[in-house]
Amino acid sequence: MKPGLNAIMVPKGQNKSLLLNILAARKDLSGLSGDVLINGGPRPANFKYYSGFVVQNNVLINTLTVRENLQFSAALRLPTTMTNHEKNERINKVIEDLDLSEVADSKVLSRGEKKRTSVAMELIADPPILFLDRPTTGLHISTANTVLLLLKRISEQGPTIIFTINHPRYSIFKLFDSLTLLASGKLLYQGPAQKALEYFASAGYPCELYNSPAVFFLEIINGEFSAMITVAVILGVVIGAFFLALKHDCTDIYHRARALCTLTIFQSLAGLLGGKSVELEKLFRQELISGWYEVSSYFFGKLVSELLPRSLLPIICTCVAYFLIGLKLEAEAFSIMMLTVLMVYYSTASLLLAIGSHQRLFIAAVLSTYYLLMLGLLGILLTFTPLPPWLSWLEYFSIPHYGYLALQHNEFLGRNYCPELNTTEISSCSNYVICTGEEFLTNQGIDLSPWSLWKNHVALAFMMIIFLTIAYLKLLFLKRSN
């Protein structure tokens, strides 16, 4: 395949994407025979690091503008010896070359603009070889023509562009410098695209041929920060209004417990946002395989830049609800409350992260079933309907269970809800109403010792470490499988 625009045309279902990934050194070659030669010599081990690869589905950070996506790519892929001024000049040139000037500071893009932005992110590194997986798929014929004309113009500047494509229209077909036609693993034609028309005519293809149709923090700031605070305040007000100004007496002690349960369940649900934030398949595969960074850099960078900022949601919501409900007004109790809700949030987000990191349906189904069971049976029903003795062991695997126990211990220890009675009269409170927090905790089977509180945080930390380890190992597995 000579410098210019080279197309690999393969019928549907013939694994053209797999072929392109093998040529681009993005797949394990074990079990395959043959050689891929670069300028007549063996392909270097670091080939994928100086070639570009544009996947079929545009992989962009949607909350960043075109320019910010390019800045992200430049920061990771250009040499550290380049100054920021030189990098910005490179970015401006690529934006101009790909006709993206009008949308350079926009986040809302058409399909054609997204495709051009994906190409631009690869061209930032000025690769001598650029691979594209079906660059015209899903595009209108006029947009597809625009993208191919753009690639044609880029190829005339020296790089070799290789891409896969289904049967194109004649207007697109004329743009190719050379064409490789494969079917059922056999090479049917390779050579100048102009001569291929004669081959198709003789092989009975003419009708089908002519008529076939991070910068991670910046993401938070740009797209979600203000919305996150607004949602957190609204949810805090709603929860607080539902349990507004609970009475500090023995009649409302169970309502106070239900308020704590509601907060615990909410923090578990809020973890959905944190766990969902780390998408491991599309963006990670593209950037890791292209050699942008190592697994550890991606994983811990994502945790710090996304999981931590999103913890503002449970913090703000709990702060608002805390004072509306009228929970214990002590600095220590408030601090323990914040620690507990964060531990519940991070544990649940870690579980969702572990679920999202698995392509294997069986593993994802098991973890998802555990999550639903944890929230439903062990989270909500645990407060209102005791579990049968033969199922009581399940509570030790529940994140809300540990959070709820810690919040109860923190709120009720040392509380007296019958202040008008002296110590000797409390036990004779009418109708056997519970008057002290210690009595309520004892009835719930909760030990009064300090370890009874902190062991819940230890359990949550242990579960969080397990789930994060699962997610990290999955990333390592993805790296080794490519």
Rosetta blueprint (number, residue, H / E / L):
1 M L
2 K L
3 P L
4 G E
5 L E
6 N E
7 A E
8 I E
9 M E
10 V L
11 P L
12 K L
13 G L
14 Q L
15 N L
16 K H
17 S H
18 L H
19 L H
20 L H
21 N H
22 I H
23 L H
24 A L
25 A L
26 R L
27 K L
28 D L
29 L L
30 S L
31 G L
32 L L
33 S L
34 G L
35 D L
36 V L
37 L E
38 I E
39 N L
40 G L
41 G E
42 P E
43 R L
44 P L
45 A L
46 N L
47 F H
48 K H
49 Y H
50 Y H
51 S L
52 G E
53 F E
54 V E
55 V L
56 Q L
57 N L
58 N L
59 V L
60 L L
61 I L
62 N L
63 T L
64 L L
65 T L
66 V H
67 R H
68 E H
69 N H
70 L H
71 Q H
72 F H
73 S H
74 A H
75 A H
76 L H
77 R H
78 L L
79 P L
80 T L
81 T L
82 M L
83 T L
84 N H
85 H H
86 E H
87 K H
88 N H
89 E H
90 R H
91 I H
92 N H
93 K H
94 V H
95 I H
96 E H
97 D H
98 L L
99 D L
100 L L
101 S H
102 E H
103 V H
104 A L
105 D L
106 S L
107 K L
108 V L
109 L L
110 S L
111 R H
112 G H
113 E H
114 K H
115 K H
116 R H
117 T H
118 S H
119 V H
120 A H
121 M H
122 E H
123 L H
124 I L
125 A L
126 D L
127 P L
128 P L
129 I E
130 L E
131 F E
132 L E
133 D L
134 R L
135 P L
136 T L
137 T L
138 G L
139 L L
140 H L
141 I H
142 S H
143 T H
144 A H
145 N H
146 T H
147 V H
148 L H
149 L H
150 L H
151 L H
152 K H
153 R H
154 I H
155 S H
156 E L
157 Q L
158 G L
159 P L
160 T E
161 I E
162 I E
163 F E
164 T E
165 I E
166 N L
167 H L
168 P L
169 R L
170 Y H
171 S H
172 I H
173 F H
174 K L
175 L L
176 F L
177 D L
178 S E
179 L E
180 T E
181 L E
182 L E
183 A E
184 S L
185 G L
186 K E
187 L E
188 L E
189 Y E
190 Q E
191 G E
192 P E
193 A H
194 Q H
195 K H
196 A H
197 L H
198 E H
199 Y H
200 F H
201 A H
202 S H
203 A H
204 G L
205 Y L
206 P H
207 C H
208 E H
209 L H
210 Y H
211 N H
212 S L
213 P L
214 A L
215 V L
216 F H
217 F H
218 L H
219 E H
220 I H
221 I H
222 N H
223 G H
224 E L
225 F H
226 S H
227 A H
228 M H
229 I H
230 T H
231 V H
232 A H
233 V H
234 I H
235 L H
236 G H
237 V H
238 V H
239 I H
240 G H
241 A H
242 F H
243 F L
244 L L
245 A L
246 L L
247 K L
248 H L
249 D L
250 C H
251 T H
252 D H
253 I H
254 Y H
255 H H
256 R H
257 A H
258 R H
259 A H
260 L H
261 C H
262 T H
263 L H
264 T H
265 I H
266 F H
267 Q H
268 S H
269 L H
270 A H
271 G H
272 L H
273 L H
274 G H
275 G H
276 K H
277 S L
278 V L
279 E L
280 L L
281 E L
282 K H
283 L H
284 F H
285 R H
286 Q H
287 E H
288 L H
289 I H
290 S L
291 G L
292 W L
293 Y L
294 E L
295 V H
296 S H
297 S H
298 Y H
299 F H
300 F H
301 G H
302 K H
303 L H
304 V H
305 S H
306 E H
307 L H
308 L H
309 P H
310 R H
311 S L
312 L H
313 L H
314 P H
315 I H
316 I H
317 C H
318 T H
319 C H
320 V H
321 A H
322 Y H
323 F H
324 L H
325 I H
326 G L
327 L L
328 K L
329 L L
330 E L
331 A H
332 E H
333 A H
334 F H
335 S H
336 I H
337 M H
338 M H
339 L H
340 T H
341 V H
342 L H
343 M H
344 V H
345 Y H
346 Y H
347 S H
348 T H
349 A H
350 S H
351 L H
352 L H
353 L H
354 A H
355 I H
356 G H
357 S L
358 H L
359 Q L
360 R L
361 L H
362 F H
363 I H
364 A H
365 A H
366 V H
367 L H
368 S H
369 T H
370 Y H
371 Y H
372 L H
373 L H
374 M H
375 L H
376 G H
377 L H
378 L H
379 G H
380 I H
381 L H
382 L H
383 T H
384 F H
385 T L
386 P L
387 L L
388 P L
389 P H
390 W H
391 L H
392 S H
393 W H
394 L H
395 E H
396 Y H
397 F H
398 S L
399 I H
400 P H
401 H H
402 Y H
403 G H
404 Y H
405 L H
406 A H
407 L H
408 Q H
409 H H
410 N H
411 E H
412 F H
413 L L
414 G L
415 R L
416 N E
417 Y L
418 C L
419 P L
420 E L
421 L L
422 N L
423 T H
424 T H
425 E H
426 I H
427 S L
428 S L
429 C L
430 S H
431 N H
432 Y H
433 V L
434 I L
435 C L
436 T E
437 G H
438 E H
439 E H
440 F H
441 L H
442 T H
443 N H
444 Q L
445 G L
446 I L
447 D L
448 L L
449 S L
450 P H
451 W H
452 S H
453 L H
454 W H
455 K H
456 N H
457 H H
458 V H
459 A H
460 L H
461 A H
462 F H
463 M H
464 M H
465 I H
466 I H
467 F H
468 L H
469 T H
470 I H
471 A H
472 Y H
473 L H
474 K H
475 L H
476 L H
477 F H
478 L H
479 K H
480 R H
481 S L
482 N L
